Amino acid sequence: MMLFLLGAMAGAMLVYAFYWRAQRQAARVEEEKSSLLEERQIVLDYMHTMVDAVGERLSRDELFQRIVHASILSTGALSACIFERGADDMMRGVAVEGLFPPHRPIPDTQRMQMGSRAKFIAQVLRSESFPVGEGIVGRVAATGRGELVVNAPGDPRIVKHDDPALVVRSVIAAPIMVRSKLIGVLCVCNAADGLPFTETDYSLVEALAEQAGLAVHNADFVALEVEKQRIDLDLTLASDVQQMLLPREMPLVPGLEIDARYMTAQKVGGDFYDVFPLEGGRLGVAVADVSGKGISASLLMAICRTSLRAIAPRHASPAGVLKELNRSLSADIRAGMYITMTYAIVDVARSHLVFARAGHELPLLAETGPRGFRHAFVGSEGMPLGLVDSEVFDAVIEDREAGFGAGAVLVLFTDGLTEAPNDDGREFGNARLADAVRAAQDQPAAGINTAIMKAVSSFSRGEPRDDFTLLTIRHRS
């Protein structure tokens, strides 16, 4: 009987032991589950904070400061700091909250200047820099892997500060990555409860650093989009202004047909043309190309066009116009920029043409007569506007005269037309331009230009890679 009772007691104790162990394991699982849920909620709250920060379009420094503040609230750390990696591979503190220990010892001379302790520490962190690989933060930056230091006083990499408020007990450092590129390190120091950080804390900080990287990436993307929209608006306005400066309608001159085509590789270009009447029934015609592209080129184009309109009526000589224009533009053209231009005066009554060329493409002069179609790319001496001083420019610029009777055609263009490449890298060239004019010699000016455009499009098979302008004047027979 005694043996039976002893056996029953032993069995009961064994069952209780298994039950107690199961209960303890269940409690531990529940605790871990609760901890994971808490960590998940912290990360979600942190993500919401970062989304709000990105939505506010904060600067990068302001965003870093928001990340540091949210990290302290999420982890219960006493202080936190973000160290950003510069282009020179040096780490610098860019955002700090709390009394975060500086990366290096504080010199006595600086300690004597301490005012507000928190403000002073923040100044020290922002002023000091250290190479990637130095200390805990530098090692995380070098490896891209976070680190948990449970016992900081025993770690030789941790700086020992004399100030008790700067003693490091435990620290976590995690990399902030943007598309596999490290931009900084998030570091939290000393838990508020006085206990060392745990693996759970480390996992949390890693998650926060990952979300911080996403926030920085999104903030940079939003900033780029805003800047792109601003630039697009500026370019649209510049394009509108540029289009306003081009002739809306060609002047009506008895006996002449005038047609122009204008295309830009970007929203704004550096090419321009102008056609305007002069005294005595004459016609002023200009085609020009400003070096470069974009807003700076379009602004210089606008200045040049305005100056040309003011100067042209004062001179019967195209070379005289270009000389004065070069002097006028000298103050507005910055180093490295210049303008090539051909300016011509057409006198229908005299069947006469005179032009001057400031380093521009040779104009094409063609005619159809008793001996058939003839053409020539007529040259004259000259240098680009704004490239040299007046003394040198005036010495080389010259007028060139030619007959312009019935059936004559004048084609002015910029190099974007003749330099249009095909798939093999060959350029359209002057010979193909002349062939296109020959094929359309019986067409009006608009028909000739259409034939030229079709020939260029067929040759290059695509949109223009450069600005180009095409202006054709035909003397009707």
Stockholm file with secondary structure:
# STOCKHOLM 1.0

chainA/1-477         MMLFLLGAMAGAMLVYAFYWRAQRQAARVEEEKSSLLEERQIVLDYMHTMVDAVGERLSRDELFQRIVHASILSTGALSACIFERGADDMMRGVAVEGLFPPHRPIPDTQRMQMGSRAKFIAQVLRSESFPVGEGIVGRVAATGRGELVVNAPGDPRIVKHDDPALVVRSVIAAPIMVRSKLIGVLCVCNAADGLPFTETDYSLVEALAEQAGLAVHNADFVALEVEKQRIDLDLTLASDVQQMLLPREMPLVPGLEIDARYMTAQKVGGDFYDVFPLEGGRLGVAVADVSGKGISASLLMAICRTSLRAIAPRHASPAGVLKELNRSLSADIRAGMYITMTYAIVDVARSHLVFARAGHELPLLAETGPRGFRHAFVGSEGMPLGLVDSEVFDAVIEDREAGFGAGAVLVLFTDGLTEAPNDDGREFGNARLADAVRAAQDQPAAGINTAIMKAVSSFSRGEPRDDFTLLTIRHRS
#=GR chainA/1-477 SS CHHHHHHHHHHHHHHHHHHHHHHHHHHHHHHHHHHHHHHHHHHHHHHHHHHHHHHTTCCHHHHHHHHHHHHHHHHCEEEEEEEEECTTSEEEEEEEESCCCCSSCCCHHHHTTCSSHHHHHHHHHHHCEEETTSHHHHHHHHHSCCEEESCGGGCTTSCCCSSGGGCCSCEEEEEEEETTEEEEEEEEEEETTSSCCCHHHHHHHHHHHHHHHHHHHHHHHHHHHHHHHHHHHHHHHHHHHHHHHSCSSCCCCTTEEEEEEEECSSSSCSEEEEEEECGGGCEEEEEEEESSCHHHHHHHHHHHHHHHHHHGGGCSSHHHHHHHHHHHHTTTCCTTCCEEEEEEEEETTTTEEEEEEEBCCCCEEEEEETTEEEEEECCCCCCCBTTSCHHHHHHHCCEEEEECCTTCEEEEECHHHHTCBCTTSCBCHHHHHHHHHHHTTTSCHHHHHHHHHHHHHHHHCSSCSSCEEEEEEEECC
#=GC SS_cons         CHHHHHHHHHHHHHHHHHHHHHHHHHHHHHHHHHHHHHHHHHHHHHHHHHHHHHHTTCCHHHHHHHHHHHHHHHHCEEEEEEEEECTTSEEEEEEEESCCCCSSCCCHHHHTTCSSHHHHHHHHHHHCEEETTSHHHHHHHHHSCCEEESCGGGCTTSCCCSSGGGCCSCEEEEEEEETTEEEEEEEEEEETTSSCCCHHHHHHHHHHHHHHHHHHHHHHHHHHHHHHHHHHHHHHHHHHHHHHHSCSSCCCCTTEEEEEEEECSSSSCSEEEEEEECGGGCEEEEEEEESSCHHHHHHHHHHHHHHHHHHGGGCSSHHHHHHHHHHHHTTTCCTTCCEEEEEEEEETTTTEEEEEEEBCCCCEEEEEETTEEEEEECCCCCCCBTTSCHHHHHHHCCEEEEECCTTCEEEEECHHHHTCBCTTSCBCHHHHHHHHHHHTTTSCHHHHHHHHHHHHHHHHCSSCSSCEEEEEEEECC
//
